[in-house]
């Protein structure tokens, strides 16, 4: 039996209500096994087994075994999960530019 048949795109994984996909599981990217370190909105931070280099790939290119994917509670007050990496609309930047 071919193992690729058991794998699905990470983009197709839908977390339960008020949860988000957590990192810390193995996946296949371009035919090579990698470790998923973080899952963002449309991309995934992966760590290559050879050399330990990290890179970012699209969720569509990351194949996973659905049972290996873990979920963590999200924060419903922010509208996104706890590891939001970009500024919310309407909030000022963290370091505003000085006025000249």
N, C-alpha and C positions, 0 to 999 in steps of 0.2 A: 504494500500500500504506500502511496506517495504522501509524504508529510505535508507538502505544499497544499494539498486539498483541505487539510484541517485548519489552514491559516486564512485570516481575513484581514482586510485593510483596517488600520487603526481608525481611520476616518469613519468607518461604518459602526464602530462601537458607540452605543448610546448609554451614558451613565444613568443610574436611577435619579429620581427627582432630588434636587438639592445636593447633588454629588458631582464630582469631577474625576477624571481619570488621573491616577497617581503614577509616578515613575517607579522604577525599580523592578523591571521585568525584562525578559529577553525578547528580541524580535529579529526579523530577517529584513535586511535592506540590501537591494542589489545582489541577492543570493548569498550574502554573508551574515553570520550571526552577530548581533550587536546587543548592547545593554541600553535600555531606555532610561535616561536619567531624569528628564522632565518632559511634561506634555503641556504645550501651550495651545493657543487658540487654533491655529492651522498647521503648526509645525511641532517637531519633536527634537529634543536634544538627545543625541545618542553617543555612546562611547564604544569605540571599536576595540575588539578583543586584542588585536595585534597592535601593540604600541600604546594603547590607552588614549589615543587622540579622540577629542570630542568634535562633533559637527552637528549641524542642524539640517533636517530633512523634512519634507512635507509628510503629513499624516497619510496621504494616499500611497506613498512609497514604502510605508512601514507595515509589514505583515506580522500579525500576532496570532497567538492561540487565544481565543476569547476567554477561556478559563484562567489564563495567566494574568489577565489585566485586573489590577486592583483599583478600588475607588476610595476617595476620601470625601468627607462632608465639605460642601461648598459654603460660602457665606451669602445668604440670600439678600442681605442688606447692600452688598456691593453689586449685585446683579451678575457677578462672575465668581469664580473660585478664589480661594485664599491666596493663591500665588499669582495674582494679577500683575503683569509686567509692564503695563502701559498706563498712562494717566487717564482717569475717567473724564468724560466730557464735562466741562464747566468748572473743573478744579484747576487752580493755578499751577504752573510748573513748580517743582520742588525748589529750584534755584532761580528765582526771577532775575532777569537782566537789570542792571542798574540803569536808572533814567538819567539821560545826559542833558 
